[in-house]
Amino acid sequence: MKKLDREIEEIFELWKSYRGQGYGKAKWRGVRGKPEGYMNTLLRKAIKEYSFEGLKGAIINYALVLLNPQFKWTYAWTLSEFLTRGRKGDSGFKQIMRFHPTGFDSDDYLTDAARTRLYDKARREAAASMKRSKLKSLKTVPEKPFKTTKERYAECSFVQLLDAWEESSFNRVLIRQHCSPEIVKKLQEKAKI
């Protein structure tokens, strides 16, 4: 058995391993049998485009946000939808990119209640740490202990974004996903020059 065939089989089995899990609308949509025909072609193409490890990581990240009630993602897709689904009006973007390990941030998918719990826990831990170090003021506690991907992109300069834009198509997808349409338009115009 060739390496690519083993990788296809492993990806297929990973997807099948989540079958039957979930709650409410967020039920995992499994597959049966073996990867043959169209599914085999889709998996070959995806492994070549996103790498074996990247595809595996994307499926694990997708399962994390779909099957865990602390996340607000409820779009349950079949494996073929996961590999091919795009964003309306953007032919270069595939939904799989949301979950690819290099651009995935689980904090972006937290429900408001889970985000509040996480924030409160961070404040309590910071307060306890200060108390142990005999600091009396909470003014040094960060207002927000974590940043979303959008916030991290917002802190980048235009030159940094332009360099990333020109570096690879993967970066362009991430920038389209996390930056405003105005910035994306400016980057597209500047890159053409």
Order of alpha helices (4+ residues) and beta strands (2+ residues): alpha-beta-beta-alpha-alpha-alpha-beta-beta-alpha-alpha-alpha-alpha-alpha-alpha
